[in-house]
């Protein structure tokens, strides 16, 4: 498995309510993406930035999704280019289900 974290700086004066409204309006677009297992959104306590955390089946699936067009779209939406971090994900703990999922 592979995790990609995109960190976005939001325009000054954007409050958390606006961030959440945009997330709610766009989240459905991430359903059914080939290779995407799960996506999380995180907002910094001060509301100045947020992160999209994506768990992928593999890095190839992530790379296929993050096209120059996708990067341009989210850059326009949030007013600045995001920062990408890639992580190998050898294990996922599904705590509520008492289940461990190991990468193949």
N, C-alpha and C positions, 0 to 999 in steps of 0.2 A: 504494500500500500504506500501511498505517497500523499503528503500534506503540503498544500501551498497556502501561505498566509499573505494576503494583500493588505497593506496598511495605507489608509487614505487620510490626508489632512483635509478637513472641511473648511470652506470659506469662513472667514471671521464673521461673527454675527449669526451663524447658523446654530439654532438651538437643538437640543436633543429630540424635541418633538418633530422637527422637520426631518431629522435623520431617520427616525422611526417611520414617519410617513413615507419617505422614499423607499425604505426597505420593504415596507408592506406592499407598496405599489409595484415593486419589481421582483420580489422573491419568487413569484410563480414562474418566472422565466428560467429558473434553475431546476425545475422539475423535469425529469426525464432526460437529462443530459447523459449521453453515453459515457460510462466509466466513472461518473460522479456518484459517490456513495452518500455523502452528507455535506451540508454546508452550515456553518455557524456565522452569526454576526455578533460582533462585540463593539461596544461603544466605550471610549475612555471616560473615566469619571468626570473629567472636565469638559467633555463633549467636543474637544478640539480635533479629535481623530476617531476613526473606527477601523475595524478590521473585518475582512471576509476570510474565513478559515474553511478551506475546502479539503475534504478527504476523498482521494481518488483511488481507483483500483491500481493505477500505476502512473508513472511520470509521463509516459507517452500520451495517455488520455488527457492529462492536464495540459500538456503542450499543444495538443490538437485543438483544445477549446480556447486557449488564450491567444487568439489571433491579434494581429495589429488592429483590426476593426473593433474587437472587444476592448482592447486597451484604450483606443480613441474614444469609444462610447463612455466608458467609466470615467475617463479623464474629463470629458465634457460634462458629465453628470455632476461630478464632485469638484470641479474647478482646479484640479491639479492631478498630475500623474501619480499613480500609486507606486509603492515599493513592494517588490515581490521577494519572498523568502521561500525556499524549498526545503522540505524536511523528509527524510526517510521515515516511514512509520511502521516499525516492526511489530507493534502490538496495539490493539484497541481494547480498553476495558469497558464493557457494558455493565456498569455497576448495578443498576436497578434489576438487570436480568441475571446477575451473578454469572456473567459469561465473559470469556477472554477470546479475542479474535486475533490470531497470529497471521502475519503476512505470509504468503506462500513463498 
